[in-house]
Amino acid sequence: MAESYHSELDEIVHELVTMSDSVRVAVRDATRALLEADASIAERVMSGDARIDAMHDRLEHRCFSLLARSTPVAGELRTIVAAMQVIADIGRTGDLAAHVAEIARMRYPEHAVPEPLVPNFTRMSQVAQEMVGKAGRTLLERDTDAAATLAGEDDEMDELRNEQFRLIASDDWTFGAETAVDTALLGRYYERIADHAVAMGGRIIYVITGEAPEGEDWPTT
């Protein structure tokens, strides 16, 4: 029974990593749709979100089933509960990637992001992808040091967001109110993706050490 339990728990962790990889690809493709004004890619990301949601539901069900069929000790219970929270983080990140794709499709054939901000959003996407990918790997490798670096990487995302606000508020902004709203909303989506990656890192640290990082602000949306 114990061997079967641990085997299933390992399978859940591996599926979580697969799910995080799928979300990382969704962020990459959503950004491509956004910056290239490609409606077909946007629609692919949006339809793919249903597959990510199905993975979320399946993994959540497996965690509940594992709890119902066994009596896990403290460390095992901690792993299952944290895994369920990570599942929610990854699922929400997939939703945020789909939101980026929705704006890309809505503004097609125009570009939602003005040219001066293309480098900014390109870097935002790179940071988001790196953070989501690292969060998945640290879960698989149980690497607390790598998980702890995610909070520092989030600082770059915050600065990129501040750059957006500075440009929108400057006299150089000539792209109108609608584009300003799109830009602010898109920046918020990428910022929240990074926040969820930081939360995943914190939960992974909790799984391994039994202690939550001090001052951790774990997102719920």
C-alpha positions in Angstrom: 0.0 0.0 0.0 2.8 2.4 1.0 4.7 1.7 -2.2 1.6 2.3 -4.3 0.9 5.5 -2.5 4.4 6.9 -3.1 4.3 5.8 -6.7 1.1 7.7 -7.3 2.4 10.8 -5.5 5.4 10.7 -7.7 3.2 10.5 -10.8 1.2 13.5 -9.6 4.5 15.5 -9.3 5.6 14.5 -12.7 2.2 15.4 -14.2 2.5 18.8 -12.5 5.8 19.4 -14.2 4.2 18.4 -17.6 1.4 20.9 -16.8 3.9 23.7 -16.0 5.7 23.0 -19.3 2.4 23.3 -21.2 1.7 26.6 -19.5 5.2 27.9 -20.3 4.6 27.1 -24.0 1.2 28.9 -23.7 2.9 32.0 -22.4 5.4 31.9 -25.2 2.8 31.4 -27.9 0.4 34.0 -26.5 3.2 36.6 -26.6 4.0 35.7 -30.2 0.3 36.1 -31.0 0.4 39.5 -29.2 3.5 40.9 -30.8 3.0 39.5 -34.3 -0.8 40.2 -34.3 -1.4 36.6 -35.3 -5.0 35.6 -34.7 -4.4 31.9 -35.5 -1.8 31.5 -32.8 -4.1 33.4 -30.4 -7.0 31.1 -31.1 -4.7 28.0 -30.6 -3.6 29.3 -27.2 -7.2 30.0 -26.2 -8.4 26.5 -27.3 -5.4 24.9 -25.6 -6.4 26.5 -22.3 -9.3 23.9 -22.1 -6.6 21.1 -22.2 -4.7 22.8 -19.4 -8.0 23.1 -17.4 -8.6 19.4 -18.0 -5.1 18.6 -16.6 -5.9 20.8 -13.6 -9.2 19.0 -12.9 -7.6 15.5 -13.4 -4.7 16.2 -11.1 -6.9 17.8 -8.4 -9.1 14.8 -8.5 -6.1 12.5 -8.1 -5.0 14.4 -5.0 -8.4 14.2 -3.4 -8.6 10.5 -4.2 -5.2 9.9 -2.7 -6.3 11.7 0.5 -9.5 9.7 0.6 -7.8 6.3 0.2 -4.9 6.7 2.6 -3.8 8.1 5.9 -0.7 10.2 5.0 1.8 11.2 7.6 2.8 14.8 8.1 5.3 15.1 5.3 3.1 13.3 2.9 0.1 15.3 3.8 2.1 18.5 3.3 3.1 17.4 -0.1 -0.4 16.6 -1.3 -1.9 19.8 0.1 0.9 21.9 -1.4 0.6 20.0 -4.7 -3.1 21.0 -4.8 -2.1 24.6 -4.3 0.5 24.4 -7.0 -2.1 22.8 -9.4 -4.2 25.9 -8.8 -1.3 28.3 -9.4 -0.4 26.6 -12.7 -4.0 26.5 -13.8 -4.4 30.2 -13.1 -1.2 30.9 -15.0 -2.7 29.1 -18.0 -5.8 31.3 -17.8 -3.6 34.4 -17.8 -1.8 33.3 -20.9 -5.2 32.8 -22.5 -6.2 36.3 -21.5 -3.1 37.7 -23.3 -4.1 35.7 -26.4 -7.7 37.1 -26.1 -6.5 40.7 -26.3 -4.2 39.8 -29.3 -7.2 38.3 -31.1 -9.6 41.1 -30.1 -7.2 43.8 -31.6 -6.4 41.8 -34.8 -5.3 42.8 -37.4 -3.9 45.7 -35.4 -1.1 45.2 -32.8 -2.3 45.6 -29.3 1.3 46.6 -28.2 2.8 49.8 -29.6 6.3 49.5 -31.1 8.1 51.3 -28.3 6.9 48.6 -25.8 7.7 45.6 -27.9 11.1 45.0 -26.2 9.5 45.5 -22.8 6.8 42.8 -23.4 9.4 40.5 -25.1 11.5 40.6 -21.9 8.4 40.2 -19.7 7.5 37.1 -21.6 11.0 35.7 -21.3 11.1 36.3 -17.5 7.6 34.8 -17.1 8.6 31.7 -19.1 11.8 31.3 -17.2 10.1 31.6 -13.9 7.3 29.1 -14.7 9.8 26.6 -16.1 12.0 26.9 -13.0 9.1 26.5 -10.7 8.2 23.2 -12.4 11.8 21.9 -12.3 12.3 22.8 -8.6 9.3 20.8 -7.8 10.6 17.8 -9.6 14.2 18.2 -8.3 13.1 19.4 -4.8 15.6 22.2 -5.1 14.9 24.8 -2.4 17.8 27.0 -3.5 16.4 27.4 -7.0 12.9 27.9 -5.6 14.1 30.7 -3.4 15.6 32.6 -6.4 12.1 33.1 -7.9 11.3 35.9 -5.6 14.4 37.8 -6.7 13.5 37.2 -10.4 10.1 38.8 -9.8 11.9 42.1 -9.1 12.8 42.4 -12.8 9.2 41.8 -13.7 8.1 44.6 -11.4 10.6 47.0 -12.9 9.4 46.1 -16.4 5.9 46.9 -15.3 7.1 50.3 -13.9 8.7 51.1 -17.2 5.3 50.6 -18.9 3.6 53.0 -16.5 6.4 55.6 -17.0 5.9 55.5 -20.8 2.1 55.6 -20.6 2.2 58.6 -18.3 4.8 60.5 -20.3 4.3 63.2 -22.9 5.7 60.7 -25.5 2.6 58.5 -25.3 0.7 59.2 -28.5 -1.2 55.9 -28.8 -4.5 56.8 -27.2 -6.5 55.7 -24.2 -7.6 52.3 -25.6 -4.0 51.2 -26.2 -3.0 52.5 -22.7 -5.7 50.3 -21.1 -4.6 47.3 -23.2 -1.0 47.9 -22.2 -1.8 48.2 -18.5 -4.0 45.1 -18.5 -1.4 43.0 -20.4 1.3 44.1 -18.1 -0.8 43.0 -15.2 -1.3 39.6 -16.7 2.4 39.0 -17.0 3.0 40.4 -13.5 0.5 37.9 -12.1 2.1 35.0 -14.0 5.4 35.9 -12.2 3.5 36.2 -8.9 2.1 32.7 -9.3 5.6 31.3 -10.1 6.9 32.9 -6.9 4.0 31.3 -5.0 4.8 27.9 -6.5 8.4 28.4 -5.3 7.2 29.2 -1.8 5.0 26.2 -1.7 7.8 23.9 -2.9 10.0 25.2 -0.1 7.2 24.4 2.3 6.9 20.9 1.0 10.6 20.2 1.4 11.3 22.1 4.7 7.9 22.2 6.4 8.2 25.9 6.8 6.7 28.6 4.7 9.0 31.4 3.5 8.6 34.5 5.7 6.6 37.4 4.1 5.4 35.3 1.3 2.4 36.8 -0.6 0.7 33.9 -2.3 -1.8 35.0 -5.0 -5.3 33.6 -5.2 -6.3 35.1 -8.6 
